[in-house]
Amino acid sequence: MHRAYLHQSFQLPTAPVTELIRATVTWDAFSIILDSCSRPRTFRTPPQNTIDLAGRTLVAPSIPWIADHLDSSPSIDTLLQDILQGNAVAVCDGSYFEQYTTAAAAWTLSSADGVEWIEGGGIVPGVTSELNFYRAELAGLLGPAVALQCLSPLLIAIEPTLDTTLVVACDNIRALEKTVVSRDKVKVSWKSVDIITQLLDKWRDLPISPHAMHVYGHRDERIRPLTSLETLNVCMDSLAKRIALNNLGQSQRLLPLLIGGYDTVSVGG
């Protein structure tokens, strides 16, 4: 090839209408050889910045998997006021199916009377060796903090100097303790430290402090009316199991979730 025909680059007369890619070529006296080229770009739809819930526009969940199954009462006006006044409660639970190495979590933010609520949950990510009930419970505790982030602009618009607490209830004491542990005491050797650090970071950035409260799980097996926290825990246990089973493509008879608000659950009549 005569060097007069060798060009490192050339000017395009018009802008290309198709996407260009980088290429590496070699040549000899008889041919030009394409050695390699870059992959065409793939354009992903950017994540949603807002969501519509209960007739309001909220900030989209910062950790989407914990809000894959998101629902609410028709109105959340009373719930917002109860959060501001420190009367709302958050309850969560987790479920783990060891035979399928599947963990799911569920959580709820509820008004004091149980009529208004936001609830959610999802499949807990992680390698098989890390999945267990403890990780599922930690994931459930992450849910209310993520939900409060979504609600923060609404809450601060109502009360700019917001500084309150929220009861956060869970039936796993070991996981519950991580909600209020000092961030500088966290060790990388802790089990599920990835969720623990996310949990603490979310609460740190909120104008609301968690008030950890243990609730005994599976109280629906007792023959007596349940407290409000026990009722919510039973509902979240049911939701977590339903999320896991739906993910597995199976069905099982579960306690139906209450649509019109959280009421008292009783057994034995």
N, C-alpha and C positions, 0 to 999 in steps of 0.2 A: 504494500500500500504506500503510495507516495505521500510524503509528509504534508504536502499541500492540501490533502483531503482530510487530514487529522485535525479535528476540532475538539477542544475540551468542553466547549459549550457553544450555544448559538441562541440568537434572539428569536423568540416566538412572535410571529406577526399578529396573532390575536390570543386572547386569554383562552386556555383550554376549557372545554365544557365538561370534561370528565375529570375525576380525581387523579392526581399524579402520585406516583410512588417512586421511591429511591431505588436505584439499580446499580449493581457492580458488574462491569463487563470487562472482558479481555478480548484481544484480537490478534490475528496473525495476518499473513499476506492474503489469505483467502476468505476469512470469515470473522464475524464479530460474535462472541460467545457471552451469553448471559449467565453469570456465575450465581448471583443471588439478587433478591429484591425484597423490599419491605412489604409487610402485610397491609392490605387496605384498612383504613380506619373503620372502626365500628362505633357507631353513635348510639349511646345509651340514653334512654329517657331520664332526665334528671329527677331525683326524688321529689316528692310532693312537699311543698313548703307549708301548706295549710290543709286542714281537714274540716269537714262540716259535721258537727255533732250537736244534737239537741237544739237545732235551729241556730247554732252559733258557729262562727269561724274560729278555729283554734290552731295554734302552732302544731305542726305535724310531730308525732313522736320521734324523739332523737334516737331511740333504739327500736326500730320497727318491729322486730320479732316478738317483743313482749307485748305488743298491741295488735297482733295479727287478727285477733278475735275481739274487736272493739264494739261496745254497745253502751247505751245509756237509757235513762228514763226520758220521756218526752220533754221534760224541762229539767234544768239544773240550777235554777235561780236560788232555791232554798239551799241546795248543796253548796253553792258558792258562798252564801251568807254564813253557813255553818262552818265552812273552812276558815273564813275570816275571823269568826268568833271562837275558834278552837273547839267547836262541838262536833265536827265531822269525825268519822273514823275510817281507817283503811285496814282491810283484812286481806290476807293472801293465803294461798296454800299451793302445794306442789304435789305432783303424782309421778311415780316412776314405775315403768313396766320392765322389770329386769330381763324377762325372757325375750323382749324385743329391743332392749337397750334404748328405750324411748322415755324421755322425761318431758313433762309439760308443767306449766305454771299458770295460775289464775290469780287475779287480784280485783279488788273493788274499792272505790271511794264512795262512801255512803253518807247521806245526811243523818242527823241524829235520830230522826223518826223512821229511817229506812225507806222512805217513799221515793226520794230522788237519789240517783246513783250513776256512776260511770264504772264499767267493768271491762276487763280485757284479759288477755293471756296469749300464750303461744307455745310452740315447741322450743325446748331449751337447747341451744347449740352446745357443742363440745365433743371432744373425742370420746370414744366408747368407755375408756378406762376412767374418765372423770364423771360420767353420768351416774347419778344416784339421787336419793331422796333429799339429801342435804343441798345439792346444787339446785334441785328443782325448787326447794323452799327459798333459797337465796334469790333465784330468778323471780319468784313471786313477790318478794320484798322490793325488788327493783321497779316493779310495775307502778305502784303509787307515786314514787319519786318522778318517774317519767311522765305520768299523767299530770302531776302538779306543774311540771315544766310547761306542758301544753296549756294549762290554765293560768299560768303566772301573769301574762299580759292583762287578762280580764280581772284578776284579783288585784293587781297593782293599780289598775285604772280606777277601781272602787276605793282602795285603801293604799295610797302611795307609800305610807310608812308602815307597811305590813310587817309585823313581827309576832308570830304566834306559834303554837305547837299543834301537832296532829297525832292522835293515838294511832299507832301502827301495831296491829295484832297478828300473831302467827303462832302456830302450835309446835314449832321447832325452836327450842330455846337457844341452841347453839347458833342457828342461822340468825335468829332475832338479835342476839348480842352484837352481831356484826353491823347492825344498823347504827349503833351508837358508839362503836369503838373509835378511838382516836386514830386519825389517818396516819400519823407518824409511827404508830405501833404495828401497822400492817407489815407482814413479812411475805416475801415472794414465795416462801415454802408452804404457805397456807393453801389448803385445798380450795379450788375455785376462786383463787385470788383475783382473777380477771373480773368476775362479777362483783366481788366485794369492793374493789377499787371503783368500779363504775357506780355502785350503790352509794358509796361515801362521797364521791365527787358530785353526784346529782344533788344530794341533800345539802352539800356545802354551798352550792350555788343558788339554793332556794331561800326565800325569806321566811321559811317555815321549818321548825325543828321537829324531828320525830320523837314521839314519846312511846318507847317500846313497851308492849304489854303482851304477856303470854296468855294464850287461850288454849284450853285443852281440846285436842282434836277428837273427831268421831263421837261427839257427845250425843248424836242422834241415836246411839245404841242404848242410851239410858232412858228409863221410863219417867220422864219429868219434862216440863216445858224448858226450852233452851233460852239462855240469855241472848241478847241481840248479837253480841260478838260470836257466840257459839253458832247461832243461826247463819251468820255470814260465813263463818268458817266451813260449815257444812255445804253451803252453796258453792263456795270456791273450790272445795274438794271435788264436788260433782262436776263443776266446769272444767277443772284441770283434767279429770279423767275423760271427759267428753272430748276435749281437744286432742288428747293422746290417742284415743280410740278412733276419732275421725281421721287422724293422720295415718293410722294403721289400716284404715279402711274396714274397721270392724264395727260391730254394734253390741251394746250391752244395756240392760235395764239400769237406768240411773235416776237419781232423784231429779225430777224436772226443775229447771230454774224458774224462779218467780218473775213474771214479767211486770206486774203492777206494783212492784216494790218488795222489799224484804220484810216478811212477816214472821211470826213465831212458828217454829217447826216443833211438833210434838209427836211422840210415838206411843204405841200401846193405848190408842184411843184418843 
